[in-house]
Amino acid sequence: MPNIINDDGGAFTIALSTGEEVLVDRADFLKLPEFIKRGRWFINRDHAGRPYVYCNRGQQREGIQSRPACQSASRRKNPNTHAQCAPVARFIVGAAPRTQVRYRNGNRLDLRRANLHQA
């Protein structure tokens, strides 16, 4: 489950295990599917090193969550790499398959709805 470190009433600040912080509108977080709200959030970087917030969709076994497939392999090597991971921004905006999600302010850790749009 994400570690919510600040709730200012309008947005949550979520601390990741890497020390990075993610912003999410409170209303959007509460509408996310349970597997996203309860999953392990982490950063996955693309080939250019840009961070994206993902959630492990894997099942927990004995209280330990498996390592996300998308952290351990390159999508170019295996097209099914992201099968066990969910990009959180796509769920927030309800993006259809093959639709890009863009970040208005360029900060990919800012998942507030005002910063996200579909291209």
Steps between C-alpha positions, in 0.01 A plus 500: 500500500634847419648692790293819522712754685286810450130562444434869452133433430536537124798280418701218650878497507614140470853398599662225295765264635760684287436824689313661210160655562192479279206741502148366439166674534320358800176442306684319219693278743179394674345405161793279393442122486588318822799320346653843425418648842641193677786421261867593530570827319842551343688687229574337167728694266477498122800470267573873542494478879165676543308378808148361484291392799388137485317266733574131536193300400651174625340303775637493850627172640551468874506878542781548248431655165685364200743723315325676212582353161543846351788579737702199401482486121503725196183520297706478181621156606158380611181669373308364801729671749233736634234230540538499881522880535250780473596859412307699760449812282309295242251387764452854629404641159330183375726482195397262225756254360759662272416846635788701641478676834689830509619704796427872457774619736747228393510347849412131467469468877214752503192285440247768584223514242583862405846382391382202292341491157455249221670560168 
